[in-house]
């Protein structure tokens, strides 16, 4: 459902606890973008194809149109309103940091907490604002009391930083890291669950599970794995770096106890903000990364104790939260999937193209990875960039390689047409 937000609501979320928002350039432009979408009705899949609906959203971004950025899965441009707010808050903080940063801006963090909790469908007292997904997830990975010989379980397709965190525990504490392999693509949910269950032993203490795998955009059956693991008394940490604000879901759809995400990918907030969800009855038993004051064991804010930090990055997420609410998660997911299908389905029919991502909407959304047989993926990525100014991401995994493509809401169909033609050119004539 698309929320209704009036001017007062917009200002309270975009500029909490401050009187400075009127100094920003043209805040009314944001209101027009939002108001245009409140009166639109129709199925998400139909709206996903309506270019007139998405044109005002594209204008919410200020991006370099001299290149085609298809690597939004790494880090996305923030929407212009959020970026300007970030600049404004940083400038304001610098006027007298001990006053403006701590007394004026920092209280607005609670409004952002409430906004993120609305999106995720949890109690604000279960949600901490972190600096990124890595901080959120490593808080969980390092927050359990693990002993030598305890096993942690994940896949061999997990994000490198999370794997590095496990490997450090292996080196420091004698923890055992176990990794399972998954099909590419994985289109049988029960097989995925079974592979995790078969890998659980009497020594398994934690499972780390990607909701959406960054390498291919593969969506995994989180709720099924969580429930299976709960029956075995094994907690599951869910990596939602790519799923949050890309997929239409809430906490109860996952039934999870621990969830970490970035806000600079699909929410379109500025770099420097993430979130950590910990179910209320799990907060006290999970150690924070840095020490917290005595008596805060059960306060989710203990996970935000990182020393002096800017208030601006978290507060500037306000306009991004609002855009997510006004567009509606279902519409946004449908649009991102439409953009993926727009390029992936035609290329999948090309000779020598191997698609490593399922086109079944149950298993993918806006990200897909492909390979051209006979062309090294690094060479193809270099060709796309140097000759066509198309930015992609190269995937190298022991079991597969390819080009990861992740368009965003500001991507035009003409840009995707140019990308497809550039790939066909490489197939026909090579990349030398």
NULUM-756860 format. One record per residue (C-alpha): x, y, z; residue number from 1. Coordinates in steps of 0.1 Angstrom, whole numbers. Layout:
# NULUM-756860
(pt (X Y Z) NUM)
...
This chain:
# NULUM-756860
(pt (0 0 0) 1)
(pt (12 35 -9) 2)
(pt (13 58 22) 3)
(pt (-1 93 22) 4)
(pt (24 120 32) 5)
(pt (15 156 33) 6)
(pt (39 186 34) 7)
(pt (41 186 72) 8)
(pt (49 149 72) 9)
(pt (75 153 45) 10)
(pt (93 181 64) 11)
(pt (93 162 97) 12)
(pt (110 132 81) 13)
(pt (133 151 58) 14)
(pt (146 175 84) 15)
(pt (138 161 119) 16)
(pt (146 183 149) 17)
(pt (159 212 129) 18)
(pt (147 246 116) 19)
(pt (171 246 87) 20)
(pt (152 228 59) 21)
(pt (138 260 43) 22)
(pt (173 270 34) 23)
(pt (176 240 10) 24)
(pt (171 245 -27) 25)
(pt (135 240 -39) 26)
(pt (121 215 -14) 27)
(pt (88 219 -33) 28)
(pt (102 199 -62) 29)
(pt (102 169 -39) 30)
(pt (66 174 -30) 31)
(pt (56 175 -66) 32)
(pt (73 142 -73) 33)
(pt (55 126 -44) 34)
(pt (21 141 -49) 35)
(pt (20 129 -86) 36)
(pt (21 93 -74) 37)
(pt (-5 95 -47) 38)
(pt (-35 95 -71) 39)
(pt (-22 68 -94) 40)
(pt (-38 34 -92) 41)
(pt (-32 1 -109) 42)
(pt (-14 -32 -105) 43)
(pt (24 -28 -98) 44)
(pt (33 -48 -129) 45)
(pt (12 -24 -151) 46)
(pt (27 7 -135) 47)
(pt (62 -8 -139) 48)
(pt (58 -3 -176) 49)
(pt (44 32 -175) 50)
(pt (73 55 -184) 51)
(pt (52 86 -176) 52)
(pt (49 74 -140) 53)
(pt (87 68 -136) 54)
(pt (99 100 -153) 55)
(pt (94 122 -123) 56)
(pt (112 96 -102) 57)
(pt (142 97 -126) 58)
(pt (143 134 -121) 59)
(pt (147 129 -83) 60)
(pt (183 118 -91) 61)
(pt (211 140 -103) 62)
(pt (235 116 -121) 63)
(pt (261 118 -149) 64)
(pt (243 110 -181) 65)
(pt (276 109 -199) 66)
(pt (279 73 -188) 67)
(pt (255 45 -183) 68)
(pt (257 33 -147) 69)
(pt (246 -3 -144) 70)
(pt (265 -10 -112) 71)
(pt (240 3 -87) 72)
(pt (242 -29 -67) 73)
(pt (276 -18 -54) 74)
(pt (265 17 -43) 75)
(pt (237 38 -58) 76)
(pt (236 75 -62) 77)
(pt (214 89 -35) 78)
(pt (184 109 -45) 79)
(pt (191 145 -49) 80)
(pt (170 156 -19) 81)
(pt (190 132 4) 82)
(pt (223 143 -10) 83)
(pt (216 180 -5) 84)
(pt (203 174 29) 85)
(pt (235 156 38) 86)
(pt (256 185 26) 87)
(pt (234 209 45) 88)
(pt (236 189 77) 89)
(pt (274 186 74) 90)
(pt (277 224 69) 91)
(pt (254 231 98) 92)
(pt (273 207 121) 93)
(pt (305 224 114) 94)
(pt (292 258 126) 95)
(pt (295 245 162) 96)
(pt (297 207 163) 97)
(pt (291 202 200) 98)
(pt (259 221 197) 99)
(pt (245 216 162) 100)
(pt (256 180 158) 101)
(pt (247 167 193) 102)
(pt (219 190 205) 103)
(pt (202 200 173) 104)
(pt (207 172 148) 105)
(pt (212 140 168) 106)
(pt (177 139 184) 107)
(pt (164 136 148) 108)
(pt (179 101 147) 109)
(pt (148 88 165) 110)
(pt (125 100 136) 111)
(pt (147 81 112) 112)
(pt (146 50 134) 113)
(pt (108 52 133) 114)
(pt (108 56 96) 115)
(pt (131 26 90) 116)
(pt (110 5 114) 117)
(pt (79 13 95) 118)
(pt (95 1 63) 119)
(pt (108 -31 79) 120)
(pt (77 -37 100) 121)
(pt (93 -39 134) 122)
(pt (93 -20 167) 123)
(pt (116 10 166) 124)
(pt (131 -3 198) 125)
(pt (144 -33 178) 126)
(pt (162 -13 152) 127)
(pt (197 3 154) 128)
(pt (211 27 128) 129)
(pt (246 16 118) 130)
(pt (271 30 93) 131)
(pt (265 2 67) 132)
(pt (254 -34 63) 133)
(pt (289 -47 72) 134)
(pt (288 -30 106) 135)
(pt (253 -44 112) 136)
(pt (261 -79 102) 137)
(pt (295 -81 119) 138)
(pt (279 -69 151) 139)
(pt (258 -101 149) 140)
(pt (287 -123 138) 141)
(pt (309 -111 166) 142)
(pt (281 -107 191) 143)
(pt (277 -144 200) 144)
(pt (299 -162 225) 145)
(pt (317 -187 203) 146)
(pt (342 -213 216) 147)
(pt (369 -232 198) 148)
(pt (353 -259 177) 149)
(pt (320 -241 173) 150)
(pt (308 -242 137) 151)
(pt (294 -213 117) 152)
(pt (276 -221 85) 153)
(pt (271 -201 53) 154)
(pt (274 -205 15) 155)
(pt (304 -200 -7) 156)
(pt (286 -172 -24) 157)
(pt (283 -149 6) 158)
(pt (297 -113 6) 159)
(pt (335 -113 10) 160)
(pt (335 -90 40) 161)
(pt (312 -113 59) 162)
(pt (334 -143 50) 163)
(pt (364 -123 62) 164)
(pt (347 -117 95) 165)
(pt (342 -155 99) 166)
(pt (378 -162 89) 167)
(pt (390 -138 116) 168)
(pt (370 -157 141) 169)
(pt (386 -189 128) 170)
(pt (421 -174 133) 171)
(pt (414 -158 167) 172)
(pt (390 -183 184) 173)
(pt (394 -215 166) 174)
(pt (359 -214 152) 175)
(pt (352 -237 123) 176)
(pt (338 -221 91) 177)
(pt (316 -244 70) 178)
(pt (304 -234 35) 179)
(pt (279 -250 12) 180)
(pt (276 -247 -25) 181)
(pt (243 -236 -42) 182)
(pt (231 -242 -77) 183)
(pt (235 -212 -101) 184)
(pt (207 -203 -105) 185)
(pt (189 -219 -76) 186)
(pt (153 -225 -86) 187)
(pt (142 -252 -60) 188)
(pt (136 -237 -26) 189)
(pt (134 -271 -9) 190)
(pt (168 -281 -23) 191)
(pt (183 -249 -8) 192)
(pt (168 -256 26) 193)
(pt (179 -292 24) 194)
(pt (215 -282 17) 195)
(pt (216 -261 47) 196)
(pt (200 -287 69) 197)
(pt (223 -314 58) 198)
(pt (253 -292 67) 199)
(pt (241 -286 103) 200)
(pt (259 -306 129) 201)
(pt (258 -308 167) 202)
(pt (285 -281 167) 203)
(pt (266 -256 144) 204)
(pt (261 -224 164) 205)
(pt (251 -198 137) 206)
(pt (239 -196 101) 207)
(pt (246 -166 80) 208)
(pt (222 -164 51) 209)
(pt (219 -139 22) 210)
(pt (183 -128 14) 211)
(pt (196 -118 -20) 212)
(pt (231 -129 -31) 213)
(pt (252 -100 -44) 214)
(pt (269 -120 -71) 215)
(pt (238 -129 -91) 216)
(pt (208 -114 -75) 217)
(pt (196 -148 -64) 218)
(pt (167 -146 -39) 219)
(pt (169 -173 -12) 220)
(pt (140 -188 9) 221)
(pt (149 -170 41) 222)
(pt (118 -179 61) 223)
(pt (120 -216 53) 224)
(pt (157 -217 63) 225)
(pt (150 -197 95) 226)
(pt (122 -220 105) 227)
(pt (142 -251 98) 228)
(pt (172 -238 117) 229)
(pt (150 -227 146) 230)
(pt (138 -263 150) 231)
(pt (174 -272 153) 232)
(pt (181 -243 178) 233)
(pt (204 -226 154) 234)
(pt (201 -188 151) 235)
(pt (202 -172 116) 236)
(pt (217 -139 107) 237)
(pt (201 -125 75) 238)
(pt (221 -104 52) 239)
(pt (196 -80 36) 240)
(pt (221 -56 20) 241)
(pt (205 -61 -14) 242)
(pt (170 -71 -5) 243)
(pt (160 -42 17) 244)
(pt (141 -15 -3) 245)
(pt (145 -36 -35) 246)
(pt (120 -64 -26) 247)
(pt (85 -60 -12) 248)
(pt (87 -77 22) 249)
(pt (86 -70 59) 250)
(pt (101 -86 90) 251)
(pt (73 -110 95) 252)
(pt (77 -124 60) 253)
(pt (112 -135 70) 254)
(pt (104 -145 106) 255)
(pt (140 -136 114) 256)
(pt (157 -126 146) 257)
(pt (187 -108 131) 258)
(pt (188 -87 99) 259)
(pt (214 -62 86) 260)
(pt (212 -39 56) 261)
(pt (227 -9 38) 262)
(pt (207 22 31) 263)
(pt (230 34 2) 264)
(pt (220 7 -22) 265)
(pt (183 3 -29) 266)
(pt (169 28 -5) 267)
(pt (189 56 -22) 268)
(pt (201 72 10) 269)
(pt (236 87 12) 270)
(pt (267 65 19) 271)
(pt (273 61 56) 272)
(pt (241 47 69) 273)
(pt (228 12 75) 274)
(pt (205 -6 98) 275)
(pt (205 -36 122) 276)
(pt (174 -54 134) 277)
(pt (176 -75 165) 278)
(pt (144 -91 179) 279)
(pt (137 -76 212) 280)
(pt (143 -107 233) 281)
(pt (177 -112 216) 282)
(pt (191 -77 223) 283)
(pt (204 -83 258) 284)
(pt (223 -115 249) 285)
(pt (240 -101 218) 286)
(pt (273 -83 225) 287)
(pt (278 -49 209) 288)
(pt (309 -42 188) 289)
(pt (321 -15 211) 290)
(pt (314 -11 248) 291)
(pt (282 5 259) 292)
(pt (273 23 292) 293)
(pt (262 1 321) 294)
(pt (225 -5 322) 295)
(pt (220 -4 284) 296)
(pt (222 -42 278) 297)
(pt (187 -44 266) 298)
(pt (187 -11 246) 299)
(pt (191 -15 208) 300)
(pt (210 18 208) 301)
(pt (240 0 224) 302)
(pt (248 -12 189) 303)
(pt (252 25 178) 304)
(pt (280 31 203) 305)
(pt (309 38 179) 306)
(pt (323 70 193) 307)
(pt (320 104 178) 308)
(pt (302 102 145) 309)
(pt (283 126 122) 310)
(pt (246 129 126) 311)
(pt (242 140 90) 312)
(pt (245 106 73) 313)
(pt (216 90 93) 314)
(pt (193 120 92) 315)
(pt (198 125 54) 316)
(pt (181 92 49) 317)
(pt (148 109 56) 318)
(pt (139 118 20) 319)
(pt (149 83 8) 320)
(pt (126 67 34) 321)
(pt (98 90 23) 322)
(pt (103 82 -14) 323)
(pt (101 44 -6) 324)
(pt (69 49 13) 325)
(pt (53 71 -14) 326)
(pt (63 48 -43) 327)
(pt (53 17 -25) 328)
(pt (75 -13 -22) 329)
(pt (55 -34 -46) 330)
(pt (57 -8 -73) 331)
(pt (94 -4 -68) 332)
(pt (101 -41 -69) 333)
(pt (80 -45 -100) 334)
(pt (98 -16 -118) 335)
(pt (133 -30 -109) 336)
(pt (123 -65 -121) 337)
(pt (109 -50 -153) 338)
(pt (142 -32 -160) 339)
(pt (161 -65 -154) 340)
(pt (138 -84 -177) 341)
(pt (140 -57 -203) 342)
(pt (177 -64 -210) 343)
(pt (181 -100 -196) 344)
(pt (153 -117 -216) 345)
(pt (165 -105 -250) 346)
(pt (202 -112 -242) 347)
(pt (193 -147 -229) 348)
(pt (182 -156 -263) 349)
(pt (214 -146 -279) 350)
(pt (239 -172 -291) 351)
(pt (267 -178 -265) 352)
(pt (250 -159 -237) 353)
(pt (247 -178 -204) 354)
(pt (224 -163 -178) 355)
(pt (234 -171 -142) 356)
(pt (202 -156 -128) 357)
(pt (168 -170 -129) 358)
(pt (141 -151 -147) 359)
(pt (114 -166 -125) 360)
(pt (102 -136 -103) 361)
(pt (104 -158 -72) 362)
(pt (142 -160 -75) 363)
(pt (153 -126 -88) 364)
(pt (144 -90 -90) 365)
(pt (166 -61 -103) 366)
(pt (200 -77 -105) 367)
(pt (212 -104 -130) 368)
(pt (245 -118 -140) 369)
(pt (254 -132 -175) 370)
(pt (284 -146 -193) 371)
(pt (293 -147 -229) 372)
(pt (309 -180 -238) 373)
(pt (343 -175 -253) 374)
(pt (348 -140 -240) 375)
(pt (365 -133 -206) 376)
(pt (342 -114 -184) 377)
(pt (368 -89 -173) 378)
(pt (376 -82 -210) 379)
(pt (339 -77 -218) 380)
(pt (335 -53 -189) 381)
(pt (365 -34 -200) 382)
(pt (351 -32 -236) 383)
(pt (317 -20 -223) 384)
(pt (334 8 -203) 385)
(pt (361 19 -227) 386)
(pt (341 19 -259) 387)
(pt (306 25 -247) 388)
(pt (310 42 -212) 389)
(pt (288 15 -197) 390)
(pt (297 7 -161) 391)
(pt (291 -28 -148) 392)
(pt (306 -52 -122) 393)
(pt (326 -83 -129) 394)
(pt (320 -114 -110) 395)
(pt (347 -141 -105) 396)
(pt (337 -171 -84) 397)
(pt (353 -205 -84) 398)
(pt (322 -220 -99) 399)
(pt (312 -193 -124) 400)
(pt (320 -159 -137) 401)
(pt (301 -131 -154) 402)
(pt (290 -95 -157) 403)
(pt (266 -83 -130) 404)
(pt (241 -58 -143) 405)
(pt (221 -37 -118) 406)
(pt (200 -8 -133) 407)
(pt (181 16 -110) 408)
(pt (150 37 -110) 409)
(pt (168 65 -129) 410)
(pt (179 41 -157) 411)
(pt (162 47 -190) 412)
(pt (151 21 -215) 413)
(pt (172 38 -241) 414)
(pt (203 32 -219) 415)
(pt (194 -5 -216) 416)
(pt (189 -7 -254) 417)
(pt (224 7 -259) 418)
(pt (238 -18 -234) 419)
(pt (222 -47 -252) 420)
(pt (235 -35 -285) 421)
(pt (270 -31 -271) 422)
(pt (269 -68 -259) 423)
(pt (257 -79 -293) 424)
(pt (285 -60 -309) 425)
(pt (310 -78 -286) 426)
(pt (294 -112 -295) 427)
(pt (297 -105 -332) 428)
(pt (331 -88 -334) 429)
(pt (349 -96 -302) 430)
(pt (363 -72 -276) 431)
(pt (398 -65 -289) 432)
